[in-house]
Amino acid sequence: MKRVIVTGGTGLVGKGIEAALAHGDARDDEEWIFLSSKDGDLSDLEATRAIFAKHQPTHVIHLAAMVGGLFRNMKYNLDFLRVNMAINDNVLACAHEFKVEKVVSCLSTCIFPDKTTYPIDETMVHLGPPHSSNFGYSHAKRMVDVYNRAYHAQHGSKFTSVIPTNIYGPHDNFNIDDGHVIPGLIHKVYKAKAAGEKLTCWGSGTPLRQFIYSEDLGRLMIWALREYPEIDPIILSVDEAAEVSIRDVVHKVADAAGFSRDDVVFDTDKADGQFKKTAANTKLRKYLPDFKFTPIDEGIKRSVDWFFENYEQARK
Ligand SMILES: NC(=O)c1ccc[n+]([C@@H]2O[C@H](COP(=O)([O-])OP(=O)(O)OC[C@H]3O[C@@H](n4cnc5c(N)ncnc54)[C@H](OP(=O)(O)O)[C@@H]3O)[C@@H](O)[C@H]2O)c1
């Protein structure tokens, strides 16, 4: 019997894993335990040890992290560095101490060098400094890959990592000021619709992004835990052809919410951010050539419906 603990299991990605298990990915020889910060603060070594002692996991999916939007990152780079370094150090040290067979940790595409060539691939993680806005968070995440290689070199541990692109889905953080693009937009459309007002989006809407639906990511993380044989990270992303413009995303959110596209305004005086950050999923496609991603229209529809139906409880 395998016993899998999912740290940070109550967030967007943890709920995606839970959904994938509920929709056909569960196995009889696996027990899954989803943890939140209420089960213990993983930035504290003794609390982390107590969690491992209690659950005796054979496998770990490590999602817990101090996360936040651009402005919180810019203001608290030191906190993002220290807290995430502590969480990662404690989780991997305890995984080693308690003889965990495999750990899959979750990184992020923002860890890649700021100045790079496109498409980005797994070999580029350490090839230059990350963007200055969130260098604390990015360096802490990059170090997970260093830890994984060091644990493997010294102890033969099977600790690895995955790098998802932008994630969206039910149970996201829908905060407008501190959240990500899709949940922020969904919340803005909700408010504009309720107030009978126009929806103003910052920027021209031309930048391109790759979005992965949380349940697809959940399915791929379960695969990574069971099958992915490497220590080196793997990018978990939709194909390059599935890259969409922010304008398209805004229109899809509006359509899903029953909000007229004519009432959407793009404020082109506001900055656009990076034009694109295309990541290659060539490595993933080598392992899983036939994996089918949820089409973005369907994923957005499900996310919009979830937010409208769960408005009171949703994180916002
Ligand atoms: N969202 C994205 O677009 C995105 C993109 C790339 C990578 N990622 C990565 O994916 C992972 C999961 O992200 P998410 O979006 O699912 O985040 P989330 O929804 O904010 O969830 C974060 C989880 O971590 C837990 N946590 C935070 N601090 C903790 C601590 N000190 N001790 C124990 N647990 C703690 C939270 O518990 P509580 O709920 O109890 O606070 C929650 O379960 C993170 O590693 C993140 O860096 C996310």
The ligand as a MOL file (V3000), in Angstrom:
LIG
                    3D

  0  0  0     0  0            999 V3000
M  V30 BEGIN CTAB
M  V30 COUNTS 48 52 0 0 0
M  V30 BEGIN ATOM
M  V30 1 N -1.2770 29.0350 -9.2920 0
M  V30 2 C -0.4180 29.0330 -10.3110 0
M  V30 3 O -0.7000 29.5580 -11.4170 0
M  V30 4 C 0.9300 28.3430 -10.1610 0
M  V30 5 C 1.7650 28.3370 -11.2780 0
M  V30 6 C 2.9680 27.6450 -11.1890 0
M  V30 7 C 3.3210 26.9970 -10.0100 0
M  V30 8 N 2.4940 27.0170 -8.9430 0 CHG=1
M  V30 9 C 2.9280 26.2770 -7.7250 0
M  V30 10 O 1.9560 25.2980 -7.4060 0
M  V30 11 C 1.9780 25.0400 -6.0100 0
M  V30 12 C 0.5740 25.1100 -5.4730 0
M  V30 13 O 0.0520 26.3940 -5.7890 0
M  V30 14 P -1.4880 26.7670 -5.6480 0
M  V30 15 O -1.7830 27.7730 -6.7100 0
M  V30 16 O -2.2880 25.5300 -5.5150 0 CHG=-1
M  V30 17 O -1.4040 27.5720 -4.2700 0
M  V30 18 P -2.5660 27.8960 -3.2490 0
M  V30 19 O -3.8930 27.6520 -3.8760 0
M  V30 20 O -2.2920 29.2520 -2.6840 0
M  V30 21 O -2.2820 26.8080 -2.1160 0
M  V30 22 C -1.1440 26.8690 -1.3240 0
M  V30 23 C -1.1830 25.7090 -0.3720 0
M  V30 24 O -0.0090 25.7180 0.4450 0
M  V30 25 C -0.3980 25.6760 1.8110 0
M  V30 26 N 0.6200 26.3780 2.5950 0
M  V30 27 C 1.0610 27.6520 2.4240 0
M  V30 28 N 1.9870 27.9590 3.3610 0
M  V30 29 C 2.1350 26.8430 4.1360 0
M  V30 30 C 2.9320 26.5280 5.2750 0
M  V30 31 N 3.7930 27.4220 5.8220 0
M  V30 32 N 2.8030 25.2920 5.8260 0
M  V30 33 C 1.9460 24.3910 5.3160 0
M  V30 34 N 1.1740 24.6190 4.2360 0
M  V30 35 C 1.2650 25.8460 3.6590 0
M  V30 36 C -1.7770 26.3040 1.8530 0
M  V30 37 O -2.4740 25.9060 3.0070 0
M  V30 38 P -3.7100 26.8320 3.5590 0
M  V30 39 O -4.7530 26.8340 2.4850 0
M  V30 40 O -4.1580 26.1550 4.7870 0
M  V30 41 O -3.1260 28.1830 3.7870 0
M  V30 42 C -2.3810 25.7380 0.5740 0
M  V30 43 O -2.8440 24.4240 0.8030 0
M  V30 44 C 2.9230 26.0540 -5.3850 0
M  V30 45 O 4.1500 25.4260 -5.1010 0
M  V30 46 C 3.0750 27.1080 -6.4730 0
M  V30 47 O 4.3300 27.7100 -6.3910 0
M  V30 48 C 1.2890 27.6780 -8.9800 0
M  V30 END ATOM
M  V30 BEGIN BOND
M  V30 1 1 1 2
M  V30 2 2 2 3
M  V30 3 1 2 4
M  V30 4 1 4 5
M  V30 5 2 4 48
M  V30 6 2 5 6
M  V30 7 1 6 7
M  V30 8 2 7 8
M  V30 9 1 8 9
M  V30 10 1 8 48
M  V30 11 1 9 10
M  V30 12 1 9 46
M  V30 13 1 10 11
M  V30 14 1 11 12
M  V30 15 1 11 44
M  V30 16 1 12 13
M  V30 17 1 13 14
M  V30 18 2 14 15
M  V30 19 1 14 16
M  V30 20 1 14 17
M  V30 21 1 17 18
M  V30 22 2 18 19
M  V30 23 1 18 20
M  V30 24 1 18 21
M  V30 25 1 21 22
M  V30 26 1 22 23
M  V30 27 1 23 24
M  V30 28 1 23 42
M  V30 29 1 24 25
M  V30 30 1 25 26
M  V30 31 1 25 36
M  V30 32 1 26 27
M  V30 33 1 26 35
M  V30 34 2 27 28
M  V30 35 1 28 29
M  V30 36 1 29 30
M  V30 37 2 29 35
M  V30 38 1 30 31
M  V30 39 2 30 32
M  V30 40 1 32 33
M  V30 41 2 33 34
M  V30 42 1 34 35
M  V30 43 1 36 37
M  V30 44 1 36 42
M  V30 45 1 37 38
M  V30 46 2 38 39
M  V30 47 1 38 40
M  V30 48 1 38 41
M  V30 49 1 42 43
M  V30 50 1 44 45
M  V30 51 1 44 46
M  V30 52 1 46 47
M  V30 END BOND
M  V30 END CTAB
M  END
